[in-house]
Amino acid sequence: MVYTPRSARRGALLVGTVAVLGLLTACGNGHDVNSNPPRTASGTAAPATGDSGTPSSASSAPSRAPSGAASPTASKATATSGGAATTAASTRCHTSELRASVGRNDPGAGQENFPVVLTNTSARTCTVHGYPGAAFVNSSGTQLGPDPRRESGSPVTVTLKPGQSAWAGLTFSNPGISGAKTATPAALLVTPPDERDQLKVAWTGGAVPVSGNSSSVSLSVLSPGTAP
């Protein structure tokens, strides 16, 4: 029989005891390990969900656009380098840039036909599009008859250089033939397309229908020039 010193036997006994306790501890914690796996946190914030509520501290990180995503574009405006949105400058002729006149009557088939002319008196090129407005008035400024109706037509944009003109046809039935009630205007008020201010033109075309049969007055779309 080999003699083993007492100190060695004590050391071996201590090592064995520690090993047994370690095995028992591992077995006792096995259930907790499986039911509660360790959690890991990524280094980026979760994508936004569109919630309008108060964002959590995690969402305070700067958002990043997905790789290859198209950048948003401004609608109907262009952002300048300073951050302000600008739109294209309007080329429309304003009332203050125009002069109105009424051309010579060109009657035919019981109709009276007057060209209403708008001339660009400004130093810039501008445009008119569609129908002008018009109204007959007496010397006191009271309107005579209803507003002219619009004839069917396809509006076009007419570009007017300084000094150039566009015209629209003002037409009504001859009152002597139609039997409509008439009045003799002192002036014709003309409103350029998309404007509010009016231009006043002395009326020298005689009586116009203001009520009764065939009393309608009509206007055509603006066309380049001063007459048909």
C-alpha positions as a Python dict, from the first residue, in 0.01 Angstrom:
ca = {
    (1, 'M'): (0, 0, 0),
    (2, 'V'): (136, 335, -110),
    (3, 'Y'): (144, 596, 162),
    (4, 'T'): (-26, 927, 76),
    (5, 'P'): (50, 1223, 293),
    (6, 'R'): (-247, 1370, 479),
    (7, 'S'): (-210, 1713, 313),
    (8, 'A'): (-237, 1557, -32),
    (9, 'R'): (-550, 1364, 68),
    (10, 'R'): (-709, 1687, 192),
    (11, 'G'): (-629, 1867, -132),
    (12, 'A'): (-780, 1592, -344),
    (13, 'L'): (-1092, 1588, -129),
    (14, 'L'): (-1131, 1968, -167),
    (15, 'V'): (-1095, 1954, -546),
    (16, 'G'): (-1356, 1680, -572),
    (17, 'T'): (-1600, 1871, -357),
    (18, 'V'): (-1568, 2184, -572),
    (19, 'A'): (-1624, 1982, -890),
    (20, 'V'): (-1941, 1822, -750),
    (21, 'L'): (-2079, 2160, -642),
    (22, 'G'): (-2007, 2302, -986),
    (23, 'L'): (-2203, 2023, -1155),
    (24, 'L'): (-2498, 2070, -921),
    (25, 'T'): (-2503, 2448, -986),
    (26, 'A'): (-2499, 2401, -1362),
    (27, 'C'): (-2785, 2154, -1346),
    (28, 'G'): (-2989, 2382, -1124),
    (29, 'N'): (-2954, 2681, -1361),
    (30, 'G'): (-3026, 2495, -1687),
    (31, 'H'): (-3396, 2596, -1694),
    (32, 'D'): (-3322, 2968, -1651),
    (33, 'V'): (-3070, 2969, -1934),
    (34, 'N'): (-3318, 2821, -2182),
    (35, 'S'): (-3614, 3038, -2080),
    (36, 'N'): (-3428, 3370, -2071),
    (37, 'P'): (-3178, 3384, -2357),
    (38, 'P'): (-2934, 3675, -2345),
    (39, 'R'): (-3040, 3993, -2529),
    (40, 'T'): (-2824, 4192, -2766),
    (41, 'A'): (-2873, 4559, -2870),
    (42, 'S'): (-2781, 4678, -3216),
    (43, 'G'): (-2596, 5002, -3270),
    (44, 'T'): (-2861, 5169, -3496),
    (45, 'A'): (-3207, 5306, -3420),
    (46, 'A'): (-3513, 5117, -3539),
    (47, 'P'): (-3680, 5255, -3856),
    (48, 'A'): (-3955, 5516, -3809),
    (49, 'T'): (-4312, 5385, -3809),
    (50, 'G'): (-4492, 5713, -3880),
    (51, 'D'): (-4634, 5734, -3529),
    (52, 'S'): (-4713, 6093, -3439),
    (53, 'G'): (-4655, 6036, -3069),
    (54, 'T'): (-4356, 6156, -2869),
    (55, 'P'): (-4044, 5977, -2993),
    (56, 'S'): (-3849, 5759, -2755),
    (57, 'S'): (-3486, 5823, -2670),
    (58, 'A'): (-3384, 5553, -2917),
    (59, 'S'): (-3540, 5745, -3207),
    (60, 'S'): (-3331, 6054, -3139),
    (61, 'A'): (-3052, 5915, -3355),
    (62, 'P'): (-3032, 6072, -3706),
    (63, 'S'): (-3237, 5877, -3959),
    (64, 'R'): (-3064, 5736, -4264),
    (65, 'A'): (-3218, 5690, -4607),
    (66, 'P'): (-3197, 5336, -4746),
    (67, 'S'): (-2914, 5283, -4988),
    (68, 'G'): (-3024, 5364, -5342),
    (69, 'A'): (-3349, 5540, -5235),
    (70, 'A'): (-3458, 5834, -5448),
    (71, 'S'): (-3431, 6171, -5279),
    (72, 'P'): (-3758, 6372, -5245),
    (73, 'T'): (-3820, 6646, -5501),
    (74, 'A'): (-4009, 6972, -5456),
    (75, 'S'): (-4344, 6996, -5631),
    (76, 'K'): (-4411, 7298, -5845),
    (77, 'A'): (-4117, 7486, -5698),
    (78, 'T'): (-3742, 7480, -5698),
    (79, 'A'): (-3545, 7515, -5378),
    (80, 'T'): (-3265, 7768, -5398),
    (81, 'S'): (-2930, 7727, -5231),
    (82, 'G'): (-3059, 7946, -4951),
    (83, 'G'): (-3350, 7713, -4885),
    (84, 'A'): (-3628, 7936, -5026),
    (85, 'A'): (-3869, 7795, -5286),
    (86, 'T'): (-3910, 7994, -5606),
    (87, 'T'): (-4151, 7960, -5896),
    (88, 'A'): (-4113, 8070, -6254),
    (89, 'A'): (-4191, 8439, -6304),
    (90, 'S'): (-4531, 8501, -6461),
    (91, 'T'): (-4534, 8633, -6817),
    (92, 'R'): (-4903, 8735, -6811),
    (93, 'C'): (-4986, 9082, -6936),
    (94, 'H'): (-5131, 9296, -6659),
    (95, 'T'): (-5398, 9558, -6713),
    (96, 'S'): (-5149, 9840, -6652),
    (97, 'E'): (-4939, 9710, -6943),
    (98, 'L'): (-5223, 9709, -7198),
    (99, 'R'): (-5436, 9950, -7396),
    (100, 'A'): (-5785, 9855, -7515),
    (101, 'S'): (-5957, 9971, -7830),
    (102, 'V'): (-6254, 9874, -8045),
    (103, 'G'): (-6202, 9825, -8417),
    (104, 'R'): (-6428, 9890, -8712),
    (105, 'N'): (-6759, 9703, -8737),
    (106, 'D'): (-6765, 9424, -8994),
    (107, 'P'): (-7138, 9340, -9026),
    (108, 'G'): (-7271, 9033, -9200),
    (109, 'A'): (-7580, 8810, -9210),
    (110, 'G'): (-7769, 9022, -8958),
    (111, 'Q'): (-7473, 9029, -8718),
    (112, 'E'): (-7264, 9317, -8588),
    (113, 'N'): (-6899, 9220, -8540),
    (114, 'F'): (-6650, 9442, -8358),
    (115, 'P'): (-6289, 9345, -8280),
    (116, 'V'): (-6190, 9426, -7921),
    (117, 'V'): (-5814, 9485, -7930),
    (118, 'L'): (-5556, 9463, -7649),
    (119, 'T'): (-5216, 9618, -7725),
    (120, 'N'): (-4899, 9573, -7521),
    (121, 'T'): (-4781, 9920, -7418),
    (122, 'S'): (-4508, 9800, -7181),
    (123, 'A'): (-4137, 9756, -7246),
    (124, 'R'): (-4147, 9380, -7187),
    (125, 'T'): (-4287, 9081, -7372),
    (126, 'C'): (-4597, 8936, -7206),
    (127, 'T'): (-4880, 8695, -7285),
    (128, 'V'): (-5259, 8682, -7292),
    (129, 'H'): (-5462, 8362, -7289),
    (130, 'G'): (-5830, 8288, -7331),
    (131, 'Y'): (-6120, 8532, -7316),
    (132, 'P'): (-6131, 8896, -7212),
    (133, 'G'): (-6421, 9027, -7008),
    (134, 'A'): (-6648, 9306, -7134),
    (135, 'A'): (-6946, 9511, -7026),
    (136, 'F'): (-7140, 9800, -7179),
    (137, 'V'): (-7199, 10093, -6941),
    (138, 'N'): (-7382, 10425, -6960),
    (139, 'S'): (-7235, 10763, -6873),
    (140, 'S'): (-7297, 10697, -6503),
    (141, 'G'): (-7103, 10370, -6515),
    (142, 'T'): (-7412, 10150, -6479),
    (143, 'Q'): (-7396, 9828, -6676),
    (144, 'L'): (-7633, 9789, -6967),
    (145, 'G'): (-7753, 9435, -7034),
    (146, 'P'): (-7599, 9109, -6913),
    (147, 'D'): (-7234, 9010, -6941),
    (148, 'P'): (-7139, 8880, -7285),
    (149, 'R'): (-7134, 8503, -7317),
    (150, 'R'): (-6830, 8314, -7442),
    (151, 'E'): (-6832, 8160, -7785),
    (152, 'S'): (-6700, 7807, -7814),
    (153, 'G'): (-6334, 7795, -7904),
    (154, 'S'): (-5992, 7666, -7805),
    (155, 'P'): (-5799, 7925, -7603),
    (156, 'V'): (-5437, 7978, -7707),
    (157, 'T'): (-5155, 8173, -7548),
    (158, 'V'): (-5073, 8482, -7750),
    (159, 'T'): (-4726, 8629, -7696),
    (160, 'L'): (-4716, 9007, -7730),
    (161, 'K'): (-4391, 9190, -7780),
    (162, 'P'): (-4399, 9562, -7701),
    (163, 'G'): (-4644, 9726, -7943),
    (164, 'Q'): (-4809, 9400, -8057),
    (165, 'S'): (-5181, 9327, -8021),
    (166, 'A'): (-5438, 9050, -7977),
    (167, 'W'): (-5808, 9073, -8053),
    (168, 'A'): (-6137, 8906, -7958),
    (169, 'G'): (-6462, 8927, -8156),
    (170, 'L'): (-6758, 9107, -7995),
    (171, 'T'): (-7073, 8996, -8177),
    (172, 'F'): (-7447, 9056, -8142),
    (173, 'S'): (-7755, 9044, -8363),
    (174, 'N'): (-7860, 9365, -8536),
    (175, 'P'): (-8133, 9507, -8307),
    (176, 'G'): (-8327, 9640, -8603),
    (177, 'I'): (-8367, 9282, -8727),
    (178, 'S'): (-8401, 9094, -8399),
    (179, 'G'): (-8641, 9338, -8236),
    (180, 'A'): (-8446, 9333, -7909),
    (181, 'K'): (-8471, 9623, -7662),
    (182, 'T'): (-8169, 9848, -7707),
    (183, 'A'): (-7959, 10110, -7534),
    (184, 'T'): (-7669, 10322, -7650),
    (185, 'P'): (-7364, 10273, -7426),
    (186, 'A'): (-7119, 10546, -7340),
    (187, 'A'): (-6830, 10306, -7301),
    (188, 'L'): (-6718, 9946, -7310),
    (189, 'L'): (-6527, 9815, -7008),
    (190, 'V'): (-6267, 9553, -7105),
    (191, 'T'): (-6096, 9323, -6855),
    (192, 'P'): (-5782, 9139, -6975),
    (193, 'P'): (-5771, 8763, -6905),
    (194, 'D'): (-5701, 8672, -6542),
    (195, 'E'): (-5700, 9038, -6437),
    (196, 'R'): (-5938, 9236, -6215),
    (197, 'D'): (-5872, 9593, -6325),
    (198, 'Q'): (-6060, 9716, -6631),
    (199, 'L'): (-5981, 9932, -6931),
    (200, 'K'): (-6243, 10186, -7044),
    (201, 'V'): (-6304, 10244, -7415),
    (202, 'A'): (-6544, 10502, -7554),
    (203, 'W'): (-6821, 10325, -7749),
    (204, 'T'): (-6907, 10468, -8090),
    (205, 'G'): (-7082, 10161, -8233),
    (206, 'G'): (-7439, 10282, -8175),
    (207, 'A'): (-7725, 10096, -8005),
    (208, 'V'): (-7673, 9749, -7863),
    (209, 'P'): (-7927, 9489, -7750),
    (210, 'V'): (-7978, 9479, -7373),
    (211, 'S'): (-8288, 9261, -7329),
    (212, 'G'): (-8560, 9072, -7515),
    (213, 'N'): (-8527, 8841, -7813),
    (214, 'S'): (-8179, 8778, -7953),
    (215, 'S'): (-8022, 9018, -7708),
    (216, 'S'): (-7717, 8805, -7633),
    (217, 'V'): (-7374, 8954, -7690),
    (218, 'S'): (-7083, 8713, -7732),
    (219, 'L'): (-6702, 8723, -7714),
    (220, 'S'): (-6451, 8495, -7884),
    (221, 'V'): (-6109, 8381, -7762),
    (222, 'L'): (-5813, 8614, -7816),
    (223, 'S'): (-5612, 8572, -8136),
    (224, 'P'): (-5296, 8746, -8261),
    (225, 'G'): (-5339, 9073, -8450),
    (226, 'T'): (-5597, 9349, -8457),
    (227, 'A'): (-5874, 9205, -8675),
    (228, 'P'): (-5981, 8887, -8858),
}
